[in-house]
Amino acid sequence: MKKLTTLLFASSALIALAFANTAMAHEYSHGDIEIDHPWSRPTPPGTPMGVGYLVIRNHGNKDVILVSASTPRADHVSIHETLMKDGVMRMQPVKNGLAVPAGGAVELKPHSYHLMLEELVSPLKEGELIPVTLEFEGAEAIDVELSVQSLDADMEMPEMDHSGHKMDH
């Protein structure tokens, strides 16, 4: 009986883990382009900007370029990169889009490339899914949803505080 109870407990734990991983991971694909785990962070009331992170995988044999993005939750979305120059962290728009090499991937993440959701219509709240359309040169557009995760999620990836850094636009 003890073996049966242990087996049932272990089976239940594995099933729960499988469902948890399925719920956390979300992917989108169209043609040769795959988007992995698009996510964002909650924003305090009155904050005009939010961020978007994701991984773009190009399974094709030609480079593609992420040229723009849009969402009904913001007046404008731009593609930015964060750079450290002379000891100062700076954000700047990516000119001419973000290239994703054939057979390669580009990760938009804190302190690197990211989407800036500018002039938010309303704050981003934990648990929400924010619709975003990604436009490419060399591939068709893909609709994704940014999962707004708590500030405690992914502690190894600290949040970018845009308020204290010099921003060159």
PyMOL commands that set and color helices and strands:
alter all, ss='L'
color gray80, all
select helices_A, chain A and resi 2-24+162-164
alter helices_A, ss='H'
color red, helices_A
select strands_A, chain A and resi 27-30+33-40+49-58+64-70+74-85+88-93+98-100+105-108+113-120+129-137+142-148
alter strands_A, ss='S'
color yellow, strands_A
deselect
rebuild
show_as cartoon
